[in-house]
Amino acid sequence: MLSWALPIATALLGVAMLLNLWRLLAGPDTPDRILALDTLYANAIGLILLYGIWAGSTLVFEAALLIAVLGFVGTVALSRFVVRRDIIE
């Protein structure tokens, strides 16, 4: 069952990433672009986790965790910059 579920999930996440990239580039305003970037991080984490399941490697899961933390911090910093024009108080 896993042999056909992984390629389907990878293809669907790839399509989701393409749609997020389109929203990131053609977003009507800045909050939409920030949300698209955050969703792109989440989809990238999903792709990395699927690769880790396929390869059977536990090191990939640590990389996914690192990307999740960096994505969260980046989204918070970018949102603060848009609202206040200053990141550090």
N, C-alpha and C positions, 0 to 999 in steps of 0.2 A: 504494500500500500504506500509506503514511503517513497518508493521508486517513481511513482507518478505524481505524488502530492508535492514533492519538492520542486520539480520543474514548473508546475502550474503556479505555485505560490511565488516562485521567482519571477515568472512572466508577469503576474499581476502586480507585484511590487515594482517591477520595471516600468509598467504602464503608469502606475501611481506616481513614480518619480518623474516621468516625463510630463505628466500633467502638473505636478508641483513646480517643475522648472518653467513651464509655460506661464503659470501664475506668478512666479517670481520675476520673470522678465517682462510680462505684460500686465502686471497688477495695476489696478486703477489708482491706488494710493499706498502710502508707506505701511500702514498696519497690515494690509493684505499681503504685502511682500514679506514682512517679518513673520507672519503666520505661515506663509508658504515655505520659508526657510526652515522654520521649526518643524514643520511636517516633513520636509525633505530629510532632516536629521533623523526623524523617527523611522522613515522608510529605509534610510541607509543602514540603520541599526538592524532593522528586520532582515535586510539582504545579508548583512554580515552574519547574523545568527543562523540564517538558512545555510550559508556556506559552512559555518561551523558544524552544523548538524550533518551536512553532506560529507565533509572531510573527516569528521570524528575528532576534531581538535578542540581541546579546552582553552588553548591560548587565544583563540578567536573570540571567545566570550569575554575575556578581559579587555580586548580591544574594543568590543561593542560597549562595554561599561564605560571605558574612557571617552569614547565618542559621545555617549549619552550625557556625561557630566559636562564635557566641553560644549555640547549643543545647548544645554540648559543655561550655562553661564553666559554663552554668547547671546542667546535670546534675551536674557534679563538685561545684559549690558546694552544691547541695541535698543531695547524698549526704553530703558532709562535715558539713553541719549536722545531718542526721538522726543520724549516727553519733556525733559529738563534741559537738553543741550549740554549736559554735564553728567559724567559717569560717576566720578568720585565726589563725595560730599565733603 
